[in-house]
Amino acid sequence: MKNNSYDPRYPGIDDLVKKAKKRIPKFAFEYLDGGCNEDVNLYKNTAEIREVELVHRYLAKQQPVSLQTELFGHLYDAPFGISPVGLQGLIWPNSPEILARAAFEHNVPFILSTVSTSSIERVSEITEGRAWFQLYHPSENSLRDKIIQRAEAAHCPVLVILSDVPTFGYRPRDIRNGLAMPPRMTLKNILQITGRPNWALKTLAHGQPSFEIMKPYMPKNLNMQKLGVFMDATFSGKLDEEKIKPIRDMWKGKLVIKGIASEADTEAAIRLGIDGIIVSNHGGRQLDAGKSAIHALNGIIPKFKEKITIMMDSGLRSGPDVARTIASGAAFTFMGRTFMYGVAALGKNGGHHTIAILKRQLQQVMEQVGCSQPSQLQDFLAP
């Protein structure tokens, strides 16, 4: 049964941000909320989406509005899904499972990250094999193959390859906070935790978050320093066509590359037989000097829309942002922070509440401009 939980005390995403900031330790909130370097692209992402304008047609005959959107052969109930987020359990205990369940009940896609804090198998069980999986490319091909085989055995319909982390973003907040998994227990961090007793008790009850997907391949009893060394040695974010070819050969389901931001990379994806791309700049967490996601999308859509499924994440925070992005040509949208704010603010009801907000907002925009289906939003894009 669908949980239609909606809390009128928090009608907007900004309300969830404020509530989340009060409920979780500072190091966890800053990991979620921050970008890289000076946060230029973090803010530019959202600001430039909101420069997109729609034209309303008040005198046209009004048709009933449906948010349903077909993607890769599945009819979803809304044109948005939940982006992969690393270290989710650090932000709020059990959050990957909370969000996976909400996504399943509301019939929207959920993407599980390789470096999240729930296993492929558990999330597949919750979603009855409908969760997507994002692969953070391992250094060793044998490990790559094992992880992909687990995703296949779990019946994940879509494999998403992460492309935009050839090196880790320079994130001053995380450096100052000594962010690790688990977080380094400095006096400052201990004081932050004691100031958030609900988070601390929930974390204690659920257990210390860990990289559940990677557990079978990790040495036992790693301390924090050794864990960091292990993860650095295990993963290579550098992706190229030669690394993608064997994945395309191996994976029989839909294959998507996330992090595309240029025409050249889009052309490469098409050459490789990729089914879709997610235009993204990692939420402004990797390259402060790069284009906003919507700017990159605007360069890709005119040339490639008919050749490959083009989706977008990075910078979307609301239903109107979803409408603006689809009007700009994206077939589908994803959000990460938005949903994590919801869970950090409202716990087990946070995913349901956030989806309810986005659906209501998007439907209102479509009714206002006179659009009956998300795929028609491009017809309402202001010149």
Secondary structure, DSSP 8 states (H G I E B T S, - for coil): -------TT--SHHHHHHHHHHHS-HHHHHHHH--STT-HHHHHHHHHHTT--B---TTS--------EEETTEEESSSEEE---TTHHHHSTTHHHHHHHHHHHHT--BEEETTSSS-HHHHHHHHTT--EEEE--BSSHHHHHHHHHHHHHTT-SEEEEE-S-SS----HHHHHHT--SS----HHHHHHHHT-HHHHHHHHHH-----GGGGGGS-TT--HHHHHHHHHHHB-----HHHHHHHHHH--SEEEEEEE-SHHHHHHHHHTT-SEEEE--GGGTS-TTS--HHHHHHHHHHHHTTTSEEEE-SS--SHHHHHHHHHTT-SEEEESHHHHHHHHHHGGGHHHHHHHHHHHHHHHHHHHHT-SSGGGGGGGB--
